[in-house]
Amino acid sequence: MKSIKKHKTQKVKCIGLILMLCSVNLNSQTLNDYLQIASKNNPEIMASYVEFEAALQKSPQVSSLPDPSLTVSAFGRMIETRVGAQEARFSLMQMFPWFGTLSAKKSAANLMAEAMFQKYLDSKNEVFLNLKEAYASLYELHQMIRLEEENLLILDNYRALALSKFKNGKGSMVDVVRNDIKINESKTNIQLLKEQIEPSQISFNSLLNVELETVINIADSLEIHGSDLNVKPDSLFVTNPKLIGLDKKMAAFEMQKTIAKKEGNPMIGLGVDYSIISKRDVPGLEMNGQDAIMPMLSVTLPIFRKKYRANQKEADYMFQATSFEKQAMKNKLMASYSMAKYNFEKAKKLKSLYNIQTESTQQAIKLLVAAYSNSGTNFEEILRMNQDLLMLQTATVSANKDQFSAQAKIDYLLFKDE
């Protein structure tokens, strides 16, 4: 429960941070700021936390003694005794479960609450992953627009060059027309990319639970810290909340088995019986009209054992089912980690390749433009090489986005609670 208490203290400290973040325009935030806003504002995270708070209320319910019973009897026709008539009778009884039953129930409830807390952490972790991926997609869009706009400027320069060569009689008007085709294509691409920003922005803002039209500030580069990809398999996922939550559930089912055994023992009841006696009209009668007090002991007889055995078997089966679920989850996490690791390395190598090819393509374009300036030929090759350069540049942006997304996935799988 230590991590739970730590989080509850952090929750109080974060109130000031929330107010500060809400007072600042969202278009001045960084990715880390957006993550902080989502952690306090995302409804899925909030729902998971409220479920955890509700689970905490289970412990005082199951660890309390049963309510005492009070019985009041009034006699319509009073029963005569030697010392007087019985007018009324009060019986008070408190039942006590077998030794250790209540503490075992409390432990089981606390373990289930800790499992719900891990679910909350996983929910926050997953929202962070989705937010990073949405941020990376917006980054890619903005960079694509930038590259297309830069390409449009280059094509305008090429058009001026082709038109100049045509006027000087060293070029063909076909070169100008070909260039205009590429200009129109670039303008259309820019328009389509800008139209795509709105739905991507709405998706991002929905994760923050803010106004869907809020403008998002996107950095010029994605921070890639180089995830540790050489972690030993045995040490993987030791802090992953999915597996920790399943461990807590398994411990809770073990405790429920103990509870089932203890509930198969008798319950002991302690009480008192108090009778009101009226006085008799008999002079010198010893103990005349004295009320009667009688201590009582009650013991339940759990002779119907079938339900207790079934309760223990249920706990055993639930433990086994959760154990299988944990193994399946470990396999799934390992497969996801392997794929994310591959995607990270793949994007890294592709970026290196694209950078080399970009430099070579830029050199080739310079040579072609110089040759065209002299001879007025091979303009079509300039346009083709320029298109290849644009494709390499956009591919580099996509690879950068893919590497960042793979890193975010690895961080999600190798979760560490801050």
N, C-alpha and C positions, 0 to 999 in steps of 0.2 A: 504493500500500500504506500510505500515511500514515494514512488513516482506520482501517485495520485495526489498526495498531500503537496508535493512540489508544484504540480500543475495548478492546484487550487490557489496557492499563494501567488503564482505567476498571473493567474486570471485577474486578481485584484490590481496588481502592478500595471497590467496592460490597459486599464480603463483610461488612464491619461493618454496613453499612446493612441488609443482608438479615437479619442476626441481630437487629438492633434492631426491624425491622418485624415479624419473627415473634414477638418477645417482647411486642408490644403487641396488645391485643385488636382484632380487625378492626372492631368496631362503633364505634371511635373514630377511624376513618380518614376522610380526605377523598378526593375523586376522584383527585387527584394521587398520593396515597399508594397507592391501588388500582392506578394505572397502574405505579408502581414495583414493586409486588408482582408484578403480571402479567409485567413485563419479565424478572423473575428466576425466576418460578415456572411460567409457562405452558408446557406440554409442547410445543406447536407452535413456540414461539419457541426453546425449548431444542433441539428437533430440528434446526431450521434452523441454529442456531449450531454444533452438533456436525458437521453436514454441511460447514459452512465450515471447521472445524478439520480434517476429513478431507481436504478439497480442498487445504489447505496442505501436506499430506504428499506430494502429487504432485510438487512441484517437486524435492525431493532425489532422487526416484526417476528422473525423466527426465533430470536434469542430471549424472548420474554416468557415469563411463566404464564400458564393458562389462567384465565380470569377466575377468581374464587367464586364459589356459589353460595348464595344465602337463601335459606328456606324459612319461611314464616308460616306457622300453622296456628289457626285460631279454631277453637272447639265450639261448634254450635251447641253442643250439649256437653258441659264440662265433665271431665273424668275425675271421679273422686279417688283420692289417695288417703293414706293413713294420716298424713299431716295437712291435708287440705285439697281443694279442687284444683285441677290443672286448667289454667285459663288460656295460656298461649305457649307456643314453643318456637324457639329460634335455633336454626342449625347453620353453622358457617364451616365451609370445607375448602381447603386449598390443595390442589393436586400438584405433585412434583415429579417431573420426568426422571428417568433413570440417570444416574450420575454421568455427566459429560455429554448428555444429549444436546442441551442448549448450546454449549460451547462449540460442539461439532456443527450444529446448524448455522451458527454465526460464522464459523470458518468457511463453510460451503458457500454461504451467501456472499461473503467478502471475496472469495475466489471468483465467483461469477461476476461480481462488480468489477474486479480487475480485468476479467476477460472483456467486459463491455468498454472499459477504459482503453484497452488495446484496439478494440474496434474503432473507437473514436480516433486514436492516433493513426490507424490505417486509413480512415476516411479522410483525415486532413492530409496525410501523405499522398493519397490518390488525387485529391483535388489539386495539390501542388504540382503533381505530374501533369495533369490535364492543363493547368494554367501555363506551365512552362512550354508545353507543346503548342498551345494556342498562341503564346507569345512568339515562339519560333516561326510559326506560320505567318504571323503579321510582319515579322522581321523580313521573311523571305519576300513577301509581297512588296514591301517598301523598297527593298533592294532591287527587285525586278523592275519596278517603275523607274528607279534611279538609272539603272543600266539602259533601259529603253529610251529614256529621255536623253542620256548621253549619246546613245547611238543615233538618235534623231538629229542631234547637232552635227555629228560626224557626217551623216547622210546629206545634210544641208550644205556642208562644205564640199562634199563630193559633187553635189549638183552644180554648185558654182564653178568647180573645176571643170566638169564635163561641158557645161555651157560655154565656158571660156574657150575650151579647146575646139568646140563646134564653131564658134564665131571666128576663130583663127584658121579654120579650115583643116585642122589636124585631128578632129574628132567627129563622131557621128551623133546625130540627134537621138538615135536609138539608145545611146548611153544615158542621156538625160531621162528618157522615158523609163528605162529600167530602174534608174535611181528613184524616180517618182513612185514606181510600184512599191519599192522597199520602204519609202517614206510613209505611204498610205498604210502599209502593213504595220509599221512601227507605231503609228498613231492609233490604229485599231487595238493593238496589243496594250498600249498604255491605257486606253479607255476601259478595256475589259478588266485589266488588273485593278484599276481604281474602283470599278464597280464591285469587285470582289472584296474590297476592304470592309465595306459596311457589314455584310453577314459575318465576316471573321471577327470584326470588332464587337458585334452583338454577342457572339459566342463567348468571347473573352469577358465582356462585362457581365454576362449572366453568371459566370463563375465568381465574380466579385460581388454579385448581387447589388449592383449600382444601376443608375440610369443607362439604358442600353445605347443611348446616343453619345455617351461620354467619350471624348477623344482620348485615345491611348497614346502615351509617349513611348516610342520604340527607339532603342539605342541604335547607334550606327554599327555596332558589332555585338556578337554573342560571346559571353564569357565561358570559355571551355577550360576547366582547370585540370583536365587530364586525369580521369578517374583511375583508381588503382585496379588494374585488370589482372593482377597476379595474386589475388587472394586465394588462399588454400580452400578447397571445397568444404573441409570440416568446419572452417570458421565463417562460412557464408551464412547469412540470414540469422545470425545469433541475436540480432536486435530487431528482426523483422516482426512487427506487431501481429501479423497474421499467425505466425507460429507461436509467439508468446501467448497470444490469446487462446490458442488451442491447448497449450500446456496448462494454462489456468483452468480451462474447462475439464481437462483430464484429472487434475488435482481435485476439482470440485466433485466430480463423479466418484472418485475414490473416497472422499469424505461422505458423500451420500450413502455409500455402501456401509460405512461405519455407523451413520445415522440409522440406517435400516436395522442393523444388528442391535443397536441400543434401544430402538423402539420396540424390539421384541422382548425386552425386559419389562417387569411390572412397573407401573406408576404408583407412587406412594402418596396417599392423601392424609393430611393432618387437619383436624377440625375440632370444633367444640359445639356442644348441644346445651342450650339454656332453656329451662322451663320455668314459667311464672306460676307460683302456687299461692292460692288464696288461703287465708286463715280459717280454721274451723272454730266453731263456737264450743270449744271444749277446754275448760280451765286446766292449767297445769300440763298441757300436752307438750311433750318435748319436741323441739324443732317445728312448732306449729307455724304454718305459712312460710317456711323457709324455701326460697327458690332453689331449683336443682341445676347443677352445672356438671356436665359430663364430657370429658375429653374423648375424641374419636380418632381412630386410625383406619384408613381405607387403603386397600391394595387391589389394583386391577389384576385380572388373571388372563394374560395373553395366551390362551390355549389354542386359538385358531391360527396356526403357524403358516398357513399357506400364503397369506398376504405378505408376511414378512420375508419369506423366502423369495417370493416374486419381486418384491421391492429390491432385494439384493441383486437378483439376476438382472433386473432392469438397469441398475447402476453399472453392473459388469458389462452389459451389452453397449451401453452408452459410452463407457470408457473405451471399449474396443473400436466402436464406430469412429470416435474422435481420434483414436490412434491411427486408424486407416486414413482418415481425412487429413491428418497432419502429414503422413507420408506422401499422400497424393499432392498436397500443397507444396512440400519440399521439392518433389519432382517437377512440378509446374514452375516453381520459382527458379529452379536450376536451368530448365529449358529456356525460360525468359531471359535469364542472366546470360546464358551462352549466346542467344540471338542478339541481345543488346551489345554484348562484347564484340561480336562479329560486325555488327552495324557500325559501331564506334571506330573500329580499326579500318573497316572498308571505306568509310567516309574520310578518314584521315589520309589514307593512301590515294584516294581519288582526288582530294584537294591538292596533294603534292603533285600528282600527274597533271591536273588541270593548270596549275601555276606554271609548270614547265612548258606545257603546250601553249599557254597564253603568251608567254614571252616570245616563243618561236613564231607564233602567228603574227604578233605585233611587228616583229622584225621583217617578216615576209611582206606584210602590208606596206610598210615603209618603202621597201624596195620596189614593190609594184606601183605605188603612187609616184615614186621618183621616175620610174620607167615610163609611166603614162604621161607624166608632165613633159617628157622629151619626145615620145613617139606618138602618143594619143591612141595606143592600142592596149588590149587586155583589160579594159574597164570592167567587163563582166567578171573577170577573175578577182578584181579588187572587191566587188560587191560580194562575191562568194566567200572570199577570205574574211571579209568584215562580218558576214553572217556567222561564219565559223567562230570568230572571236566572241561574238555576242553569246553564242551557245556555250562556249567554254566559261565565260564569265557567269552566266546564269547557272550553269552546272556547278560552279564553285560555290555560289550562294546556296544552292540546294544541298550540296554536300556538307556545307557548314551547318545548315539547319538540321540535317540528318544526324550529324555528329553531336550537336547539342541535345537533340531529342534522345539519342542513345545514352548520352551521359545522364540526362534526367531520369531515364528508365533505370539505369544502374543505381543512381542515388535513391530511387524509390525502393528498389529491391534490397539494397544494403542500408536500410533505414537506421538513422541514429537520432534519438530524441535529444534536442538541444535544451 
